[in-house]
Amino acid sequence: MLPTPLFGPVPGGMEMMIILLVAVLLFGANKLPKLARSTGQAMGEFRKGREEIEREIRESAEGVERADDADGLEDETANV
């Protein structure tokens, strides 16, 4: 059984053409490149922010592991 997409089926060729036509009618052909550029920049900023948060989470998780390892070493030396 194939997994279902999160937001429903992905539009195919004809549906994409209709969506593009509606976009041209709404925004005009001159503004579409500007709209696409700003959307791309926003997606890039979102990706950078997500990667930064993921990096901080990994670093904090590694810090917790190091602290746990250090606690374990102190306990072992105290028993000797």
C-alpha positions in Angstrom: 0.0 0.0 0.0 1.4 3.4 -1.0 1.6 6.1 1.7 -0.8 9.0 1.2 0.6 12.5 0.8 0.3 14.8 3.7 -1.7 17.4 1.8 -3.6 15.2 -0.6 -2.7 14.3 -4.1 -0.1 16.3 -6.0 -1.4 18.2 -9.0 -0.5 16.8 -12.4 0.3 18.5 -15.7 -3.1 19.9 -16.6 -3.8 21.0 -13.0 -0.4 22.8 -12.9 -1.3 24.6 -16.2 -4.6 25.8 -14.7 -2.8 27.0 -11.5 -0.2 28.8 -13.6 -2.9 30.5 -15.7 -4.8 31.6 -12.6 -1.5 33.0 -11.1 -0.8 34.9 -14.3 -4.3 36.3 -14.3 -4.1 37.3 -10.6 -0.6 38.8 -10.5 0.2 39.6 -14.1 3.1 38.3 -16.1 5.5 41.0 -15.0 5.2 40.3 -11.3 5.5 36.5 -11.4 9.4 36.5 -11.6 9.5 38.9 -8.6 7.1 36.8 -6.7 9.0 33.6 -7.5 12.3 35.3 -6.5 10.9 36.5 -3.2 9.4 33.1 -2.5 12.7 31.4 -3.2 14.5 33.8 -0.8 11.9 33.2 1.9 12.4 29.4 1.5 16.1 29.8 1.7 15.9 31.9 4.9 13.5 29.3 6.4 15.9 26.5 5.5 18.9 28.3 7.1 16.9 28.9 10.3 15.8 25.3 10.4 19.4 24.0 9.9 20.6 26.4 12.6 18.1 25.1 15.1 18.9 21.5 14.2 22.6 22.2 14.7 21.9 23.8 18.1 19.8 20.8 19.2 22.6 18.4 18.1 25.2 20.4 19.9 23.1 20.6 23.1 22.5 16.8 22.9 26.2 16.2 22.5 26.8 18.4 25.5 24.4 16.4 27.6 26.1 13.2 26.5 29.5 14.6 27.4 28.2 15.7 30.8 26.8 12.2 31.4 30.1 10.6 30.4 32.0 13.0 32.7 29.7 12.1 35.6 30.2 8.4 35.0 34.0 8.9 35.1 33.9 10.8 38.4 31.7 8.0 39.9 34.2 5.3 38.8 37.2 7.1 40.2 35.4 7.7 43.5 34.9 4.0 43.9 38.6 3.2 43.5 
